[in-house]
Amino acid sequence: MKTEITITPIIDHESYDLNGHVIYIDSLGNWSCKADLTARQHQAFRNYEKLIIKNKRFKKHTKATYKG
C-alpha cells in the first residue's frame, strides 16, 4: 500500500507533525511520539532529520512529503 507521509514543522528543532502525530524532543534529547509509528514513518522522519533538521543551512524548516 502506497501512502504519502507529510512532515510539517510546528516549532523548529522541537516538534513536528507527521501525518497527525506529534513528534517532539524530550528532556533527554531524544525524539518521541505518543503514538506508534510505522517503519516507513520512522524512516521518513530519520531522512527529514538528516537532511533538514541537522542541516545548518536551513534557517526555517519546510514541509516535506514522502511518497511511495
mmJSON file of the N, C-alpha and C atoms, coordinates in Angstrom:
{"data_MODEL":{"atom_site":{
"group_PDB":["ATOM","ATOM","ATOM","ATOM","ATOM","ATOM","ATOM","ATOM","ATOM","ATOM","ATOM","ATOM","ATOM","ATOM","ATOM","ATOM","ATOM","ATOM","ATOM","ATOM","ATOM","ATOM","ATOM","ATOM","ATOM","ATOM","ATOM","ATOM","ATOM","ATOM","ATOM","ATOM","ATOM","ATOM","ATOM","ATOM","ATOM","ATOM","ATOM","ATOM","ATOM","ATOM","ATOM","ATOM","ATOM","ATOM","ATOM","ATOM","ATOM","ATOM","ATOM","ATOM","ATOM","ATOM","ATOM","ATOM","ATOM","ATOM","ATOM","ATOM","ATOM","ATOM","ATOM","ATOM","ATOM","ATOM","ATOM","ATOM","ATOM","ATOM","ATOM","ATOM","ATOM","ATOM","ATOM","ATOM","ATOM","ATOM","ATOM","ATOM","ATOM","ATOM","ATOM","ATOM","ATOM","ATOM","ATOM","ATOM","ATOM","ATOM","ATOM","ATOM","ATOM","ATOM","ATOM","ATOM","ATOM","ATOM","ATOM","ATOM","ATOM","ATOM","ATOM","ATOM","ATOM","ATOM","ATOM","ATOM","ATOM","ATOM","ATOM","ATOM","ATOM","ATOM","ATOM","ATOM","ATOM","ATOM","ATOM","ATOM","ATOM","ATOM","ATOM","ATOM","ATOM","ATOM","ATOM","ATOM","ATOM","ATOM","ATOM","ATOM","ATOM","ATOM","ATOM","ATOM","ATOM","ATOM","ATOM","ATOM","ATOM","ATOM","ATOM","ATOM","ATOM","ATOM","ATOM","ATOM","ATOM","ATOM","ATOM","ATOM","ATOM","ATOM","ATOM","ATOM","ATOM","ATOM","ATOM","ATOM","ATOM","ATOM","ATOM","ATOM","ATOM","ATOM","ATOM","ATOM","ATOM","ATOM","ATOM","ATOM","ATOM","ATOM","ATOM","ATOM","ATOM","ATOM","ATOM","ATOM","ATOM","ATOM","ATOM","ATOM","ATOM","ATOM","ATOM","ATOM","ATOM","ATOM","ATOM","ATOM","ATOM","ATOM","ATOM","ATOM","ATOM","ATOM","ATOM","ATOM","ATOM","ATOM","ATOM","ATOM"],
"id":[1,2,3,4,5,6,7,8,9,10,11,12,13,14,15,16,17,18,19,20,21,22,23,24,25,26,27,28,29,30,31,32,33,34,35,36,37,38,39,40,41,42,43,44,45,46,47,48,49,50,51,52,53,54,55,56,57,58,59,60,61,62,63,64,65,66,67,68,69,70,71,72,73,74,75,76,77,78,79,80,81,82,83,84,85,86,87,88,89,90,91,92,93,94,95,96,97,98,99,100,101,102,103,104,105,106,107,108,109,110,111,112,113,114,115,116,117,118,119,120,121,122,123,124,125,126,127,128,129,130,131,132,133,134,135,136,137,138,139,140,141,142,143,144,145,146,147,148,149,150,151,152,153,154,155,156,157,158,159,160,161,162,163,164,165,166,167,168,169,170,171,172,173,174,175,176,177,178,179,180,181,182,183,184,185,186,187,188,189,190,191,192,193,194,195,196,197,198,199,200,201,202,203,204],
"type_symbol":["N","C","C","N","C","C","N","C","C","N","C","C","N","C","C","N","C","C","N","C","C","N","C","C","N","C","C","N","C","C","N","C","C","N","C","C","N","C","C","N","C","C","N","C","C","N","C","C","N","C","C","N","C","C","N","C","C","N","C","C","N","C","C","N","C","C","N","C","C","N","C","C","N","C","C","N","C","C","N","C","C","N","C","C","N","C","C","N","C","C","N","C","C","N","C","C","N","C","C","N","C","C","N","C","C","N","C","C","N","C","C","N","C","C","N","C","C","N","C","C","N","C","C","N","C","C","N","C","C","N","C","C","N","C","C","N","C","C","N","C","C","N","C","C","N","C","C","N","C","C","N","C","C","N","C","C","N","C","C","N","C","C","N","C","C","N","C","C","N","C","C","N","C","C","N","C","C","N","C","C","N","C","C","N","C","C","N","C","C","N","C","C","N","C","C","N","C","C","N","C","C","N","C","C"],
"label_atom_id":["N","CA","C","N","CA","C","N","CA","C","N","CA","C","N","CA","C","N","CA","C","N","CA","C","N","CA","C","N","CA","C","N","CA","C","N","CA","C","N","CA","C","N","CA","C","N","CA","C","N","CA","C","N","CA","C","N","CA","C","N","CA","C","N","CA","C","N","CA","C","N","CA","C","N","CA","C","N","CA","C","N","CA","C","N","CA","C","N","CA","C","N","CA","C","N","CA","C","N","CA","C","N","CA","C","N","CA","C","N","CA","C","N","CA","C","N","CA","C","N","CA","C","N","CA","C","N","CA","C","N","CA","C","N","CA","C","N","CA","C","N","CA","C","N","CA","C","N","CA","C","N","CA","C","N","CA","C","N","CA","C","N","CA","C","N","CA","C","N","CA","C","N","CA","C","N","CA","C","N","CA","C","N","CA","C","N","CA","C","N","CA","C","N","CA","C","N","CA","C","N","CA","C","N","CA","C","N","CA","C","N","CA","C","N","CA","C","N","CA","C","N","CA","C","N","CA","C","N","CA","C","N","CA","C","N","CA","C"],
"label_alt_id":[null,null,null,null,null,null,null,null,null,null,null,null,null,null,null,null,null,null,null,null,null,null,null,null,null,null,null,null,null,null,null,null,null,null,null,null,null,null,null,null,null,null,null,null,null,null,null,null,null,null,null,null,null,null,null,null,null,null,null,null,null,null,null,null,null,null,null,null,null,null,null,null,null,null,null,null,null,null,null,null,null,null,null,null,null,null,null,null,null,null,null,null,null,null,null,null,null,null,null,null,null,null,null,null,null,null,null,null,null,null,null,null,null,null,null,null,null,null,null,null,null,null,null,null,null,null,null,null,null,null,null,null,null,null,null,null,null,null,null,null,null,null,null,null,null,null,null,null,null,null,null,null,null,null,null,null,null,null,null,null,null,null,null,null,null,null,null,null,null,null,null,null,null,null,null,null,null,null,null,null,null,null,null,null,null,null,null,null,null,null,null,null,null,null,null,null,null,null,null,null,null,null,null,null],
"label_comp_id":["MET","MET","MET","LYS","LYS","LYS","THR","THR","THR","GLU","GLU","GLU","ILE","ILE","ILE","THR","THR","THR","ILE","ILE","ILE","THR","THR","THR","PRO","PRO","PRO","ILE","ILE","ILE","ILE","ILE","ILE","ASP","ASP","ASP","HIS","HIS","HIS","GLU","GLU","GLU","SER","SER","SER","TYR","TYR","TYR","ASP","ASP","ASP","LEU","LEU","LEU","ASN","ASN","ASN","GLY","GLY","GLY","HIS","HIS","HIS","VAL","VAL","VAL","ILE","ILE","ILE","TYR","TYR","TYR","ILE","ILE","ILE","ASP","ASP","ASP","SER","SER","SER","LEU","LEU","LEU","GLY","GLY","GLY","ASN","ASN","ASN","TRP","TRP","TRP","SER","SER","SER","CYS","CYS","CYS","LYS","LYS","LYS","ALA","ALA","ALA","ASP","ASP","ASP","LEU","LEU","LEU","THR","THR","THR","ALA","ALA","ALA","ARG","ARG","ARG","GLN","GLN","GLN","HIS","HIS","HIS","GLN","GLN","GLN","ALA","ALA","ALA","PHE","PHE","PHE","ARG","ARG","ARG","ASN","ASN","ASN","TYR","TYR","TYR","GLU","GLU","GLU","LYS","LYS","LYS","LEU","LEU","LEU","ILE","ILE","ILE","ILE","ILE","ILE","LYS","LYS","LYS","ASN","ASN","ASN","LYS","LYS","LYS","ARG","ARG","ARG","PHE","PHE","PHE","LYS","LYS","LYS","LYS","LYS","LYS","HIS","HIS","HIS","THR","THR","THR","LYS","LYS","LYS","ALA","ALA","ALA","THR","THR","THR","TYR","TYR","TYR","LYS","LYS","LYS","GLY","GLY","GLY"],
"label_asym_id":["A","A","A","A","A","A","A","A","A","A","A","A","A","A","A","A","A","A","A","A","A","A","A","A","A","A","A","A","A","A","A","A","A","A","A","A","A","A","A","A","A","A","A","A","A","A","A","A","A","A","A","A","A","A","A","A","A","A","A","A","A","A","A","A","A","A","A","A","A","A","A","A","A","A","A","A","A","A","A","A","A","A","A","A","A","A","A","A","A","A","A","A","A","A","A","A","A","A","A","A","A","A","A","A","A","A","A","A","A","A","A","A","A","A","A","A","A","A","A","A","A","A","A","A","A","A","A","A","A","A","A","A","A","A","A","A","A","A","A","A","A","A","A","A","A","A","A","A","A","A","A","A","A","A","A","A","A","A","A","A","A","A","A","A","A","A","A","A","A","A","A","A","A","A","A","A","A","A","A","A","A","A","A","A","A","A","A","A","A","A","A","A","A","A","A","A","A","A","A","A","A","A","A","A"],
"label_entity_id":["1","1","1","1","1","1","1","1","1","1","1","1","1","1","1","1","1","1","1","1","1","1","1","1","1","1","1","1","1","1","1","1","1","1","1","1","1","1","1","1","1","1","1","1","1","1","1","1","1","1","1","1","1","1","1","1","1","1","1","1","1","1","1","1","1","1","1","1","1","1","1","1","1","1","1","1","1","1","1","1","1","1","1","1","1","1","1","1","1","1","1","1","1","1","1","1","1","1","1","1","1","1","1","1","1","1","1","1","1","1","1","1","1","1","1","1","1","1","1","1","1","1","1","1","1","1","1","1","1","1","1","1","1","1","1","1","1","1","1","1","1","1","1","1","1","1","1","1","1","1","1","1","1","1","1","1","1","1","1","1","1","1","1","1","1","1","1","1","1","1","1","1","1","1","1","1","1","1","1","1","1","1","1","1","1","1","1","1","1","1","1","1","1","1","1","1","1","1","1","1","1","1","1","1"],
"label_seq_id":[1,1,1,2,2,2,3,3,3,4,4,4,5,5,5,6,6,6,7,7,7,8,8,8,9,9,9,10,10,10,11,11,11,12,12,12,13,13,13,14,14,14,15,15,15,16,16,16,17,17,17,18,18,18,19,19,19,20,20,20,21,21,21,22,22,22,23,23,23,24,24,24,25,25,25,26,26,26,27,27,27,28,28,28,29,29,29,30,30,30,31,31,31,32,32,32,33,33,33,34,34,34,35,35,35,36,36,36,37,37,37,38,38,38,39,39,39,40,40,40,41,41,41,42,42,42,43,43,43,44,44,44,45,45,45,46,46,46,47,47,47,48,48,48,49,49,49,50,50,50,51,51,51,52,52,52,53,53,53,54,54,54,55,55,55,56,56,56,57,57,57,58,58,58,59,59,59,60,60,60,61,61,61,62,62,62,63,63,63,64,64,64,65,65,65,66,66,66,67,67,67,68,68,68],
"pdbx_PDB_ins_code":[null,null,null,null,null,null,null,null,null,null,null,null,null,null,null,null,null,null,null,null,null,null,null,null,null,null,null,null,null,null,null,null,null,null,null,null,null,null,null,null,null,null,null,null,null,null,null,null,null,null,null,null,null,null,null,null,null,null,null,null,null,null,null,null,null,null,null,null,null,null,null,null,null,null,null,null,null,null,null,null,null,null,null,null,null,null,null,null,null,null,null,null,null,null,null,null,null,null,null,null,null,null,null,null,null,null,null,null,null,null,null,null,null,null,null,null,null,null,null,null,null,null,null,null,null,null,null,null,null,null,null,null,null,null,null,null,null,null,null,null,null,null,null,null,null,null,null,null,null,null,null,null,null,null,null,null,null,null,null,null,null,null,null,null,null,null,null,null,null,null,null,null,null,null,null,null,null,null,null,null,null,null,null,null,null,null,null,null,null,null,null,null,null,null,null,null,null,null,null,null,null,null,null,null],
"Cartn_x":[0.84,0.0,0.893,0.697,1.495,0.723,1.366,0.755,1.776,1.263,2.138,2.384,3.599,3.958,4.336,3.622,3.865,4.409,5.525,6.14,6.089,5.482,5.336,5.925,6.806,7.359,6.306,6.29,5.451,6.341,7.41,8.457,9.784,10.55,11.81,12.696,13.262,14.167,13.479,12.158,11.462,10.3,9.43,8.277,7.849,7.357,6.955,5.689,4.849,3.635,3.937,3.717,3.923,2.584,1.871,0.553,-0.376,-0.409,-1.307,-0.716,0.48,1.168,2.227,2.282,3.279,4.536,5.651,6.956,7.664,8.168,8.803,10.107,10.944,12.204,11.981,12.337,12.097,13.245,13.154,14.149,15.531,15.607,16.892,17.492,16.77,17.27,16.927,15.986,15.558,14.225,14.009,12.734,11.721,10.528,9.473,8.147,7.266,5.911,5.009,3.841,2.925,2.265,2.224,1.627,2.732,2.379,3.32,3.387,4.59,4.781,5.166,4.82,5.203,6.685,7.238,8.647,8.885,7.938,8.072,8.055,7.209,7.16,8.459,8.997,10.295,11.378,11.415,12.437,12.287,11.063,10.835,11.304,11.021,11.457,12.979,13.609,15.08,15.689,15.111,15.595,15.409,14.248,13.964,14.947,15.196,16.136,17.532,17.969,19.308,19.433,18.431,18.513,18.099,17.165,16.614,16.999,16.655,16.832,18.305,19.16,20.584,21.382,20.732,21.409,21.436,22.62,22.783,22.381,22.331,21.99,20.511,19.67,18.237,17.942,17.516,17.139,15.726,14.838,13.441,13.155,12.648,12.362,11.108,11.081,9.991,9.16,7.997,7.125,7.723,7.66,8.185,7.153,7.047,6.142,6.938,6.813,7.474,6.41,6.65,5.691,6.309,5.431,5.978,5.401],
"Cartn_y":[-1.17,0.0,1.243,2.099,3.31,4.483,5.168,6.333,7.453,8.65,9.803,10.034,10.415,10.792,12.263,13.076,14.513,14.932,15.65,16.162,17.681,18.281,19.734,20.23,21.221,21.739,22.492,22.254,23.021,24.093,23.64,24.522,23.909,24.634,24.108,23.566,22.392,21.692,21.194,21.345,20.914,19.966,20.3,19.437,19.521,18.381,18.247,17.415,17.713,16.944,15.948,14.675,13.627,12.922,13.279,12.694,12.704,13.815,13.932,13.489,12.921,12.521,13.571,13.994,14.992,14.272,14.603,14.099,15.265,15.033,16.107,15.605,16.539,16.177,16.2,15.1,15.014,15.646,15.585,16.233,15.595,14.378,13.7,13.944,14.673,14.974,13.93,13.042,12.004,12.393,11.972,12.216,11.214,11.683,10.833,11.133,10.139,10.281,9.414,9.929,9.166,8.021,8.113,7.061,6.16,4.939,4.033,4.389,4.586,4.92,3.676,3.665,2.552,2.668,1.605,1.616,2.68,2.844,3.869,5.273,5.497,6.804,7.094,6.08,6.238,6.594,5.871,6.112,7.504,7.915,9.251,10.327,10.155,11.164,11.164,9.988,9.936,10.659,10.465,11.174,12.68,13.093,14.516,15.11,14.378,14.857,15.033,14.054,14.099,15.225,15.37,16.335,17.755,17.917,19.236,19.707,18.934,19.39,19.616,18.683,18.793,19.621,20.147,20.952,22.412,22.921,24.294,25.355,24.995,25.967,26.333,25.484,25.773,26.646,27.871,28.778,28.465,28.172,27.853,26.489,25.576,24.235,24.25,23.365,23.332,22.063,22.101,20.935,19.964,18.673,17.662,16.557,16.039,14.936,13.801,12.61,11.412,10.523,10.094,9.248,7.877,6.892,5.59,4.455],
"Cartn_z":[0.0,0.0,0.0,-0.962,-1.067,-0.481,0.434,1.057,1.148,1.316,1.493,2.975,3.299,4.656,4.606,5.363,5.368,6.726,6.701,7.921,7.858,8.873,8.938,10.254,10.201,11.456,12.266,13.564,14.486,15.121,15.781,16.313,15.876,15.07,14.548,15.674,15.439,16.363,17.632,17.743,18.958,18.695,17.732,17.472,16.01,15.521,14.123,14.056,13.074,12.819,11.709,11.975,10.984,10.791,9.733,9.435,10.655,11.375,12.517,13.84,13.836,15.062,15.382,16.634,17.031,17.503,16.871,17.281,17.953,19.141,19.91,20.522,20.921,21.553,23.064,23.737,25.18,25.968,27.286,28.149,28.045,27.519,27.343,25.965,25.113,23.776,22.73,23.047,22.106,21.479,20.231,19.568,20.084,20.444,20.988,20.316,20.375,19.853,20.715,21.056,21.906,21.149,19.833,19.005,18.457,18.14,17.488,16.01,15.514,14.108,13.329,12.052,11.195,10.855,10.317,9.905,8.839,7.924,6.874,7.462,8.47,9.117,9.862,10.55,11.223,10.216,9.109,8.084,7.48,7.206,6.643,7.613,8.907,9.872,10.021,9.993,10.052,8.861,7.677,6.486,6.644,7.134,7.335,8.346,9.424,10.444,9.846,9.089,8.487,7.459,6.603,5.506,5.881,6.799,7.109,8.514,9.523,10.906,11.241,10.857,11.194,10.194,9.177,8.161,8.61,8.888,9.404,8.377,7.099,6.057,6.044,6.635,6.692,7.901,7.644,8.732,9.212,8.278,8.58,7.974,8.778,8.278,7.415,6.439,5.477,5.617,5.025,4.955,3.948,4.252,3.336,3.169,1.952,1.66,1.048,1.634,1.135,0.513,-0.708,-1.426,-1.64,-1.728,-2.066,-1.363],
"occupancy":[1.0,1.0,1.0,1.0,1.0,1.0,1.0,1.0,1.0,1.0,1.0,1.0,1.0,1.0,1.0,1.0,1.0,1.0,1.0,1.0,1.0,1.0,1.0,1.0,1.0,1.0,1.0,1.0,1.0,1.0,1.0,1.0,1.0,1.0,1.0,1.0,1.0,1.0,1.0,1.0,1.0,1.0,1.0,1.0,1.0,1.0,1.0,1.0,1.0,1.0,1.0,1.0,1.0,1.0,1.0,1.0,1.0,1.0,1.0,1.0,1.0,1.0,1.0,1.0,1.0,1.0,1.0,1.0,1.0,1.0,1.0,1.0,1.0,1.0,1.0,1.0,1.0,1.0,1.0,1.0,1.0,1.0,1.0,1.0,1.0,1.0,1.0,1.0,1.0,1.0,1.0,1.0,1.0,1.0,1.0,1.0,1.0,1.0,1.0,1.0,1.0,1.0,1.0,1.0,1.0,1.0,1.0,1.0,1.0,1.0,1.0,1.0,1.0,1.0,1.0,1.0,1.0,1.0,1.0,1.0,1.0,1.0,1.0,1.0,1.0,1.0,1.0,1.0,1.0,1.0,1.0,1.0,1.0,1.0,1.0,1.0,1.0,1.0,1.0,1.0,1.0,1.0,1.0,1.0,1.0,1.0,1.0,1.0,1.0,1.0,1.0,1.0,1.0,1.0,1.0,1.0,1.0,1.0,1.0,1.0,1.0,1.0,1.0,1.0,1.0,1.0,1.0,1.0,1.0,1.0,1.0,1.0,1.0,1.0,1.0,1.0,1.0,1.0,1.0,1.0,1.0,1.0,1.0,1.0,1.0,1.0,1.0,1.0,1.0,1.0,1.0,1.0,1.0,1.0,1.0,1.0,1.0,1.0,1.0,1.0,1.0,1.0,1.0,1.0],
"B_iso_or_equiv":[0.0,0.0,0.0,0.0,0.0,0.0,0.0,0.0,0.0,0.0,0.0,0.0,0.0,0.0,0.0,0.0,0.0,0.0,0.0,0.0,0.0,0.0,0.0,0.0,0.0,0.0,0.0,0.0,0.0,0.0,0.0,0.0,0.0,0.0,0.0,0.0,0.0,0.0,0.0,0.0,0.0,0.0,0.0,0.0,0.0,0.0,0.0,0.0,0.0,0.0,0.0,0.0,0.0,0.0,0.0,0.0,0.0,0.0,0.0,0.0,0.0,0.0,0.0,0.0,0.0,0.0,0.0,0.0,0.0,0.0,0.0,0.0,0.0,0.0,0.0,0.0,0.0,0.0,0.0,0.0,0.0,0.0,0.0,0.0,0.0,0.0,0.0,0.0,0.0,0.0,0.0,0.0,0.0,0.0,0.0,0.0,0.0,0.0,0.0,0.0,0.0,0.0,0.0,0.0,0.0,0.0,0.0,0.0,0.0,0.0,0.0,0.0,0.0,0.0,0.0,0.0,0.0,0.0,0.0,0.0,0.0,0.0,0.0,0.0,0.0,0.0,0.0,0.0,0.0,0.0,0.0,0.0,0.0,0.0,0.0,0.0,0.0,0.0,0.0,0.0,0.0,0.0,0.0,0.0,0.0,0.0,0.0,0.0,0.0,0.0,0.0,0.0,0.0,0.0,0.0,0.0,0.0,0.0,0.0,0.0,0.0,0.0,0.0,0.0,0.0,0.0,0.0,0.0,0.0,0.0,0.0,0.0,0.0,0.0,0.0,0.0,0.0,0.0,0.0,0.0,0.0,0.0,0.0,0.0,0.0,0.0,0.0,0.0,0.0,0.0,0.0,0.0,0.0,0.0,0.0,0.0,0.0,0.0,0.0,0.0,0.0,0.0,0.0,0.0],
"pdbx_formal_charge":[null,null,null,null,null,null,null,null,null,null,null,null,null,null,null,null,null,null,null,null,null,null,null,null,null,null,null,null,null,null,null,null,null,null,null,null,null,null,null,null,null,null,null,null,null,null,null,null,null,null,null,null,null,null,null,null,null,null,null,null,null,null,null,null,null,null,null,null,null,null,null,null,null,null,null,null,null,null,null,null,null,null,null,null,null,null,null,null,null,null,null,null,null,null,null,null,null,null,null,null,null,null,null,null,null,null,null,null,null,null,null,null,null,null,null,null,null,null,null,null,null,null,null,null,null,null,null,null,null,null,null,null,null,null,null,null,null,null,null,null,null,null,null,null,null,null,null,null,null,null,null,null,null,null,null,null,null,null,null,null,null,null,null,null,null,null,null,null,null,null,null,null,null,null,null,null,null,null,null,null,null,null,null,null,null,null,null,null,null,null,null,null,null,null,null,null,null,null,null,null,null,null,null,null],
"auth_seq_id":[1,1,1,2,2,2,3,3,3,4,4,4,5,5,5,6,6,6,7,7,7,8,8,8,9,9,9,10,10,10,11,11,11,12,12,12,13,13,13,14,14,14,15,15,15,16,16,16,17,17,17,18,18,18,19,19,19,20,20,20,21,21,21,22,22,22,23,23,23,24,24,24,25,25,25,26,26,26,27,27,27,28,28,28,29,29,29,30,30,30,31,31,31,32,32,32,33,33,33,34,34,34,35,35,35,36,36,36,37,37,37,38,38,38,39,39,39,40,40,40,41,41,41,42,42,42,43,43,43,44,44,44,45,45,45,46,46,46,47,47,47,48,48,48,49,49,49,50,50,50,51,51,51,52,52,52,53,53,53,54,54,54,55,55,55,56,56,56,57,57,57,58,58,58,59,59,59,60,60,60,61,61,61,62,62,62,63,63,63,64,64,64,65,65,65,66,66,66,67,67,67,68,68,68],
"auth_comp_id":["MET","MET","MET","LYS","LYS","LYS","THR","THR","THR","GLU","GLU","GLU","ILE","ILE","ILE","THR","THR","THR","ILE","ILE","ILE","THR","THR","THR","PRO","PRO","PRO","ILE","ILE","ILE","ILE","ILE","ILE","ASP","ASP","ASP","HIS","HIS","HIS","GLU","GLU","GLU","SER","SER","SER","TYR","TYR","TYR","ASP","ASP","ASP","LEU","LEU","LEU","ASN","ASN","ASN","GLY","GLY","GLY","HIS","HIS","HIS","VAL","VAL","VAL","ILE","ILE","ILE","TYR","TYR","TYR","ILE","ILE","ILE","ASP","ASP","ASP","SER","SER","SER","LEU","LEU","LEU","GLY","GLY","GLY","ASN","ASN","ASN","TRP","TRP","TRP","SER","SER","SER","CYS","CYS","CYS","LYS","LYS","LYS","ALA","ALA","ALA","ASP","ASP","ASP","LEU","LEU","LEU","THR","THR","THR","ALA","ALA","ALA","ARG","ARG","ARG","GLN","GLN","GLN","HIS","HIS","HIS","GLN","GLN","GLN","ALA","ALA","ALA","PHE","PHE","PHE","ARG","ARG","ARG","ASN","ASN","ASN","TYR","TYR","TYR","GLU","GLU","GLU","LYS","LYS","LYS","LEU","LEU","LEU","ILE","ILE","ILE","ILE","ILE","ILE","LYS","LYS","LYS","ASN","ASN","ASN","LYS","LYS","LYS","ARG","ARG","ARG","PHE","PHE","PHE","LYS","LYS","LYS","LYS","LYS","LYS","HIS","HIS","HIS","THR","THR","THR","LYS","LYS","LYS","ALA","ALA","ALA","THR","THR","THR","TYR","TYR","TYR","LYS","LYS","LYS","GLY","GLY","GLY"],
"auth_asym_id":["A","A","A","A","A","A","A","A","A","A","A","A","A","A","A","A","A","A","A","A","A","A","A","A","A","A","A","A","A","A","A","A","A","A","A","A","A","A","A","A","A","A","A","A","A","A","A","A","A","A","A","A","A","A","A","A","A","A","A","A","A","A","A","A","A","A","A","A","A","A","A","A","A","A","A","A","A","A","A","A","A","A","A","A","A","A","A","A","A","A","A","A","A","A","A","A","A","A","A","A","A","A","A","A","A","A","A","A","A","A","A","A","A","A","A","A","A","A","A","A","A","A","A","A","A","A","A","A","A","A","A","A","A","A","A","A","A","A","A","A","A","A","A","A","A","A","A","A","A","A","A","A","A","A","A","A","A","A","A","A","A","A","A","A","A","A","A","A","A","A","A","A","A","A","A","A","A","A","A","A","A","A","A","A","A","A","A","A","A","A","A","A","A","A","A","A","A","A","A","A","A","A","A","A"],
"auth_atom_id":["N","CA","C","N","CA","C","N","CA","C","N","CA","C","N","CA","C","N","CA","C","N","CA","C","N","CA","C","N","CA","C","N","CA","C","N","CA","C","N","CA","C","N","CA","C","N","CA","C","N","CA","C","N","CA","C","N","CA","C","N","CA","C","N","CA","C","N","CA","C","N","CA","C","N","CA","C","N","CA","C","N","CA","C","N","CA","C","N","CA","C","N","CA","C","N","CA","C","N","CA","C","N","CA","C","N","CA","C","N","CA","C","N","CA","C","N","CA","C","N","CA","C","N","CA","C","N","CA","C","N","CA","C","N","CA","C","N","CA","C","N","CA","C","N","CA","C","N","CA","C","N","CA","C","N","CA","C","N","CA","C","N","CA","C","N","CA","C","N","CA","C","N","CA","C","N","CA","C","N","CA","C","N","CA","C","N","CA","C","N","CA","C","N","CA","C","N","CA","C","N","CA","C","N","CA","C","N","CA","C","N","CA","C","N","CA","C","N","CA","C","N","CA","C","N","CA","C","N","CA","C","N","CA","C","N","CA","C"],
"pdbx_PDB_model_num":[1,1,1,1,1,1,1,1,1,1,1,1,1,1,1,1,1,1,1,1,1,1,1,1,1,1,1,1,1,1,1,1,1,1,1,1,1,1,1,1,1,1,1,1,1,1,1,1,1,1,1,1,1,1,1,1,1,1,1,1,1,1,1,1,1,1,1,1,1,1,1,1,1,1,1,1,1,1,1,1,1,1,1,1,1,1,1,1,1,1,1,1,1,1,1,1,1,1,1,1,1,1,1,1,1,1,1,1,1,1,1,1,1,1,1,1,1,1,1,1,1,1,1,1,1,1,1,1,1,1,1,1,1,1,1,1,1,1,1,1,1,1,1,1,1,1,1,1,1,1,1,1,1,1,1,1,1,1,1,1,1,1,1,1,1,1,1,1,1,1,1,1,1,1,1,1,1,1,1,1,1,1,1,1,1,1,1,1,1,1,1,1,1,1,1,1,1,1,1,1,1,1,1,1]
}}}
